[in-house]
Amino acid sequence: MSQYISAKPGEWDGEERPLFLAPMAGVTDLPFRLLAKECGADFTITEFTNSTALTREAARSWSRMETCEEEDPFIPQIFGGVAEDMARAAEMLSSNADIIDLNFGCPAPKVTKICAGAALMAEPESLVDMCAQIVDRIDIPVTAKMRLGTGKGENNALEICKELENVGVQRLCIHGRTLKQRYSGEADWDYIANAVQAVEVPVIANGDIVDGASASACLLQTQAAGLMVGRGAIGRPSIFGEMKVELGWMDTNQLPWIEHFEGNWNSLSEVGQQFETRRWCWDRYIELAAETTGLNLKNLRGHAVSFTRGLPSAKKIRSIMHGKVSGEEFAQATSDFLSSYKELKL
């Protein structure tokens, strides 16, 4: 086992198990990954990236693979429908990566139309052969993320997990929905529990994990080796620390937005605490972006909408966007909005 991949644990009795930030296009850029780690995530994964584009040296695709010394471990995720391109991309990344993660879970049409992502689960022999080729070509651990199946016919994730274990994949993650479901319905934690029992490699559970209560329920039901959070972390990287506090794995005063707050945190209203948490996260994201990738306006716009979603007067952020010609100006305007709760006395 790698230093970053622990052996399959036994029955969960409340002890800490790792929390993963899911790979998400347009979300998990380098500064956001670094921020999520500061907020309590144990592992982060890059945006999923087309292996064929990487082998062709596409600059935009390689920009998603950007990392820095502070990112530890560095786990790039790739997708593709051509085994040779997947293996070649894994080779190209392996000198800088700690783990290569393979995407067999994405339901996006732009991915599935090339028989990649979750669509490959309809061709399990090709999927397993692809993984075997990648494991044989590189000297670092290979992990894989998948769904229950395509939603056409019986789900086959359990059988695929067994085959991937046999060819040397060292950790698996299952999103408890099918390709056909995309993000609708409830995640099937029972199926994940069966997969956990069926293999000896660690299995990470993904789907409908949004807070400490759901995290605890999922671990009890699945006995998974860890949990992966995707949509719940968009605009809310604080979810990882908040979950750890709720699970008793972390003290409230260790949360960085509380640790750095000047004043009495408990004197704030619930809404005020939400504003202050997101303000700290936004300002820290900006600091990390300035130190690494730079302040990209396109990325800032997407994150600004996510960081303010659900807050009172959040629609104002769209008007704030207009007329801002520099990343610094845009970043400050968004920070000012997230400080506005003080004037509103929320």
C-alpha positions as CSV (number, residue, x, y, z in Angstrom):
1,M,0.0,0.0,0.0
2,S,1.1,3.6,-0.7
3,Q,1.7,6.0,2.2
4,Y,-1.5,7.7,0.9
5,I,-3.7,4.6,0.8
6,S,-4.4,2.8,4.0
7,A,-5.5,-0.8,4.2
8,K,-9.2,-1.6,4.3
9,P,-10.4,-0.8,7.8
10,G,-12.7,-2.9,10.0
11,E,-16.1,-2.0,11.4
12,W,-16.6,1.8,11.9
13,D,-17.0,2.7,15.6
14,G,-16.8,6.4,15.4
15,E,-13.1,6.9,14.6
16,E,-11.9,9.4,12.0
17,R,-11.9,8.2,8.4
18,P,-10.6,10.4,5.5
19,L,-12.8,12.9,3.8
20,F,-12.3,13.5,0.0
21,L,-13.1,16.5,-2.2
22,A,-14.6,15.1,-5.4
23,P,-13.1,16.0,-8.7
24,M,-15.4,18.6,-10.3
25,A,-15.0,20.5,-13.6
26,G,-14.8,24.3,-13.1
27,V,-14.7,23.8,-9.3
28,T,-11.6,22.0,-8.1
29,D,-8.9,24.2,-9.4
30,L,-5.6,24.3,-7.5
31,P,-6.5,27.2,-5.1
32,F,-9.8,25.6,-4.3
33,R,-8.2,22.3,-3.5
34,L,-5.7,24.0,-1.3
35,L,-8.5,25.8,0.5
36,A,-10.5,22.6,1.0
37,K,-7.4,21.0,2.6
38,E,-7.2,24.0,5.0
39,C,-10.9,23.6,5.7
40,G,-10.5,20.0,6.7
41,A,-10.5,17.8,3.6
42,D,-7.9,15.0,3.8
43,F,-7.6,14.3,0.1
44,T,-8.4,16.5,-3.0
45,I,-8.5,15.5,-6.6
46,T,-8.0,17.7,-9.7
47,E,-10.7,18.6,-12.2
48,F,-11.3,15.5,-14.4
49,T,-9.4,16.0,-17.6
50,N,-9.5,14.4,-21.1
51,S,-6.6,12.0,-21.5
52,T,-6.5,12.4,-25.2
53,A,-6.1,16.2,-24.9
54,L,-3.3,15.7,-22.4
55,T,-1.4,13.4,-24.8
56,R,-1.7,16.1,-27.4
57,E,-0.2,18.6,-25.1
58,A,-3.4,20.8,-25.0
59,A,-2.5,23.8,-22.9
60,R,-6.0,24.3,-21.4
61,S,-6.1,20.7,-20.3
62,W,-2.6,20.8,-18.8
63,S,-3.6,23.9,-16.9
64,R,-6.0,21.8,-14.9
65,M,-3.1,19.6,-13.8
66,E,-1.3,22.5,-12.2
67,T,0.0,21.8,-8.7
68,C,2.5,23.2,-6.2
69,E,4.7,21.9,-3.3
70,E,2.0,22.5,-0.8
71,E,-0.4,20.1,-2.4
72,D,0.2,16.8,-0.8
73,P,-0.8,14.3,-2.1
74,F,-1.3,15.4,-5.8
75,I,-4.0,13.3,-7.4
76,P,-4.9,14.1,-11.0
77,Q,-8.0,12.5,-12.4
78,I,-8.2,11.5,-16.1
79,F,-11.0,10.2,-18.3
80,G,-11.1,8.9,-21.8
81,G,-12.4,6.2,-24.1
82,V,-9.1,5.1,-25.7
83,A,-7.0,2.8,-23.5
84,E,-3.7,3.9,-25.1
85,D,-4.4,7.6,-24.5
86,M,-5.3,6.9,-20.9
87,A,-2.2,4.9,-20.3
88,R,0.0,7.5,-22.1
89,A,-1.6,10.4,-20.1
90,A,-1.0,8.4,-16.9
91,E,2.6,8.0,-17.8
92,M,3.0,11.7,-18.5
93,L,1.5,12.6,-15.2
94,S,3.2,9.9,-13.1
95,S,6.5,11.7,-12.5
96,N,4.7,14.5,-10.7
97,A,1.7,12.7,-9.2
98,D,1.4,10.7,-6.1
99,I,-1.7,8.7,-7.3
100,I,-3.5,8.6,-10.7
101,D,-7.3,8.5,-10.4
102,L,-9.5,7.2,-13.2
103,N,-12.9,8.6,-13.9
104,F,-15.7,6.0,-14.7
105,G,-18.4,8.0,-12.9
106,C,-19.0,11.2,-14.9
107,P,-22.5,11.3,-16.4
108,A,-21.9,14.5,-18.5
109,P,-23.0,14.0,-22.1
110,K,-19.7,15.6,-23.4
111,V,-17.9,12.8,-21.6
112,T,-20.2,9.8,-22.2
113,K,-20.6,10.5,-25.9
114,I,-17.0,9.4,-26.4
115,C,-17.7,6.2,-24.4
116,A,-15.8,7.6,-21.4
117,G,-16.7,8.3,-17.8
118,A,-19.8,6.4,-16.6
119,A,-20.5,5.2,-20.2
120,L,-17.5,2.8,-20.0
121,M,-19.4,0.8,-17.4
122,A,-21.5,-0.5,-20.3
123,E,-18.3,-2.1,-21.5
124,P,-16.8,-3.7,-18.4
125,E,-14.2,-5.8,-20.2
126,S,-12.8,-2.7,-21.9
127,L,-12.9,-0.8,-18.6
128,V,-10.9,-3.5,-16.8
129,D,-8.4,-3.9,-19.6
130,M,-7.8,-0.2,-19.7
131,C,-7.1,-0.2,-15.9
132,A,-4.8,-3.2,-16.3
133,Q,-2.8,-1.4,-19.0
134,I,-2.4,1.7,-16.8
135,V,-1.4,-0.2,-13.7
136,D,1.3,-2.0,-15.8
137,R,2.6,1.3,-17.3
138,I,3.2,3.3,-14.1
139,D,4.9,2.9,-10.8
140,I,2.5,4.9,-8.6
141,P,-0.9,3.8,-7.2
142,V,-3.9,3.8,-9.5
143,T,-7.4,4.4,-8.0
144,A,-10.8,4.6,-9.7
145,K,-14.2,6.3,-9.2
146,M,-17.4,4.8,-10.7
147,R,-21.1,4.7,-10.4
148,L,-23.5,1.8,-9.7
149,G,-23.9,1.1,-13.4
150,T,-25.4,2.8,-16.5
151,G,-29.0,2.3,-15.3
152,K,-29.7,0.0,-18.3
153,G,-29.9,-3.6,-17.0
154,E,-28.5,-4.7,-13.7
155,N,-25.9,-2.6,-11.9
156,N,-22.4,-4.0,-12.3
157,A,-20.2,-1.9,-10.1
158,L,-19.7,-4.7,-7.6
159,E,-18.4,-7.1,-10.3
160,I,-16.2,-4.4,-11.8
161,C,-14.7,-3.6,-8.3
162,K,-13.7,-7.3,-8.0
163,E,-12.0,-7.2,-11.4
164,L,-10.2,-3.9,-10.7
165,E,-8.9,-5.3,-7.4
166,N,-7.5,-8.3,-9.4
167,V,-5.6,-6.1,-11.9
168,G,-4.0,-3.9,-9.1
169,V,-6.2,-0.9,-8.6
170,Q,-5.6,0.1,-5.0
171,R,-8.6,2.1,-3.9
172,L,-12.1,2.4,-5.3
173,C,-14.8,5.1,-4.9
174,I,-18.5,4.5,-5.7
175,H,-21.1,7.1,-6.3
176,G,-24.4,5.5,-5.2
177,R,-26.3,6.4,-8.4
178,T,-26.4,5.2,-12.0
179,L,-25.4,7.1,-15.1
180,K,-29.1,7.3,-16.0
181,Q,-30.0,8.9,-12.7
182,R,-27.2,11.5,-12.9
183,Y,-27.9,13.4,-9.7
184,S,-31.6,12.6,-9.1
185,G,-33.1,10.2,-6.6
186,E,-31.3,8.9,-3.5
187,A,-27.8,7.4,-3.4
188,D,-27.9,3.7,-2.8
189,W,-25.7,3.2,0.2
190,D,-26.8,-0.5,0.5
191,Y,-25.1,-1.3,-2.8
192,I,-21.9,0.5,-1.7
193,A,-22.0,-1.6,1.5
194,N,-22.1,-4.8,-0.6
195,A,-19.1,-3.6,-2.6
196,V,-17.2,-2.8,0.6
197,Q,-17.7,-6.4,1.7
198,A,-16.9,-7.9,-1.7
199,V,-13.3,-6.6,-2.0
200,E,-10.2,-6.2,0.2
201,V,-9.1,-2.8,-1.1
202,P,-10.6,0.3,0.6
203,V,-13.8,1.6,-0.9
204,I,-14.9,5.3,-0.5
205,A,-18.6,6.1,-0.4
206,N,-20.0,9.1,-2.4
207,G,-23.5,10.5,-2.7
208,D,-25.8,12.5,-0.5
209,I,-23.2,13.2,2.1
210,V,-23.9,16.8,3.1
211,D,-23.3,17.2,6.9
212,G,-22.1,15.3,9.9
213,A,-25.4,13.4,10.4
214,S,-25.4,12.1,6.8
215,A,-21.7,11.3,7.1
216,S,-22.2,9.3,10.2
217,A,-25.2,7.5,8.7
218,C,-23.3,6.6,5.6
219,L,-20.3,5.2,7.5
220,L,-22.6,3.1,9.7
221,Q,-24.5,1.7,6.7
222,T,-21.6,1.2,4.3
223,Q,-18.6,0.7,6.6
224,A,-16.7,2.6,3.9
225,A,-13.0,3.4,4.3
226,G,-13.8,7.1,3.8
227,L,-16.3,9.6,2.3
228,M,-16.2,11.8,-0.8
229,V,-18.1,15.0,-0.9
230,G,-18.9,16.7,-4.3
231,R,-21.8,19.1,-4.8
232,G,-22.1,19.8,-1.1
233,A,-18.6,21.4,-1.2
234,I,-19.3,23.7,-4.1
235,G,-19.0,27.2,-2.6
236,R,-18.8,25.6,0.8
237,P,-15.3,24.1,1.4
238,S,-16.0,24.7,5.0
239,I,-18.2,21.6,4.9
240,F,-15.2,19.4,5.7
241,G,-14.3,21.1,9.0
242,E,-18.0,21.4,9.9
243,M,-18.5,17.7,9.4
244,K,-15.5,16.8,11.4
245,V,-16.8,19.0,14.3
246,E,-20.2,17.3,14.1
247,L,-18.6,13.9,14.1
248,G,-16.4,14.8,17.1
249,W,-13.2,14.5,15.1
250,M,-12.3,18.2,15.5
251,D,-12.8,21.0,18.0
252,T,-14.9,24.0,16.9
253,N,-12.1,26.4,17.8
254,Q,-9.8,24.7,15.3
255,L,-11.9,25.8,12.4
256,P,-9.7,28.4,10.7
257,W,-12.5,30.9,10.1
258,I,-13.3,30.8,13.8
259,E,-9.6,30.8,14.8
260,H,-9.0,33.9,12.8
261,F,-12.2,35.7,13.7
262,E,-11.6,38.9,15.7
263,G,-14.4,39.0,18.3
264,N,-16.9,36.7,19.9
265,W,-18.0,34.1,17.3
266,N,-21.0,33.0,19.4
267,S,-22.3,36.6,19.4
268,L,-23.0,36.4,15.7
269,S,-26.4,35.2,14.4
270,E,-26.6,32.0,12.4
271,V,-26.7,34.0,9.2
272,G,-23.9,36.2,10.4
273,Q,-21.8,33.1,11.0
274,Q,-22.6,31.9,7.4
275,F,-21.5,35.2,5.9
276,E,-18.3,35.3,8.0
277,T,-17.4,31.7,7.2
278,R,-17.8,32.3,3.5
279,R,-16.0,35.6,3.7
280,W,-13.0,33.9,5.3
281,C,-13.1,31.1,2.7
282,W,-13.4,33.6,-0.2
283,D,-10.5,35.8,1.0
284,R,-8.3,32.7,1.6
285,Y,-9.2,31.4,-1.9
286,I,-8.1,34.7,-3.4
287,E,-4.8,34.6,-1.4
288,L,-4.1,31.1,-2.6
289,A,-5.0,31.9,-6.2
290,A,-2.7,34.9,-6.2
291,E,0.1,32.7,-4.9
292,T,-0.5,29.9,-7.5
293,T,-2.7,30.2,-10.6
294,G,-3.3,33.9,-10.6
295,L,-6.7,35.6,-10.4
296,N,-8.6,34.3,-13.5
297,L,-11.8,36.3,-13.9
298,K,-13.7,33.3,-15.4
299,N,-12.9,31.1,-12.4
300,L,-13.6,34.0,-10.0
301,R,-17.1,34.5,-11.4
302,G,-18.0,30.9,-11.1
303,H,-16.7,30.6,-7.5
304,A,-18.3,34.0,-6.5
305,V,-21.8,32.7,-7.5
306,S,-21.2,29.5,-5.6
307,F,-19.7,31.1,-2.5
308,T,-22.7,33.5,-2.1
309,R,-25.5,31.1,-3.1
310,G,-28.3,30.9,-0.5
311,L,-27.2,34.0,1.4
312,P,-29.6,37.0,1.8
313,S,-29.3,39.4,-1.1
314,A,-27.0,36.9,-2.9
315,K,-28.4,38.0,-6.3
316,K,-26.5,41.2,-5.8
317,I,-23.3,39.3,-6.7
318,R,-24.3,39.3,-10.3
319,S,-24.5,43.0,-10.5
320,I,-21.1,43.2,-8.7
321,M,-19.6,41.2,-11.5
322,H,-20.5,43.8,-14.1
323,G,-17.8,46.4,-14.9
324,K,-15.0,44.8,-13.0
325,V,-12.0,44.7,-15.3
326,S,-9.4,43.1,-13.1
327,G,-9.3,40.0,-10.9
328,E,-8.3,42.1,-7.9
329,E,-11.2,44.5,-8.3
330,F,-13.7,41.7,-8.7
331,A,-12.2,39.8,-5.7
332,Q,-12.5,42.9,-3.4
333,A,-16.1,43.6,-4.5
334,T,-17.1,40.0,-3.6
335,S,-15.3,40.2,-0.3
336,D,-17.1,43.5,0.4
337,F,-20.5,41.8,-0.3
338,L,-19.6,39.0,2.1
339,S,-18.8,41.6,4.8
340,S,-22.1,43.3,4.3
341,Y,-23.8,41.3,7.1
342,K,-22.2,43.8,9.5
343,E,-24.2,46.7,8.1
344,L,-27.3,44.6,7.7
345,K,-27.0,43.4,11.3
346,L,-27.8,39.9,10.3
